[in-house]
Amino acid sequence: MSYENELYHLAKEIDASAAAVEQAAAGAARDRVTWTLPGELGSVTVTGAGELVDVSVDVAAMKDYSASSLSRQLLLGIQRAEEAAVRRYDAAIAAVQNEERLV
């Protein structure tokens, strides 16, 4: 195989790998992660891109919390959901990259 053909095939492999990573990243960014708040208080949901899409709070359980405690629990839940989303996002991309290296 000529040098030009080798470069051409290498460029095609790089393009395919980049497209696979881009597709995995887009899918992971759309995925949703839900974090359950303590004490059956409710849940928060974020996308893989870190966008907060839902906060669900049980009104009856909410009465067991002071305003400051409730706000801390909600903030902590959002942070935990975002952290889980980032881990899932990173794992999706790493899985594609590792798969590409095996080929």
Secondary structure, DSSP 8 states (H G I E B T S, - for coil): --HHHHHHHHHHHHHHHHHHHHHHHHHHHH-EEEEE-GGG-EEEEEETT--EEEEEE-HHHHTTS-HHHHHHHHHHHHHHHHHHHHHHHHHHHHHHHHHHHH-
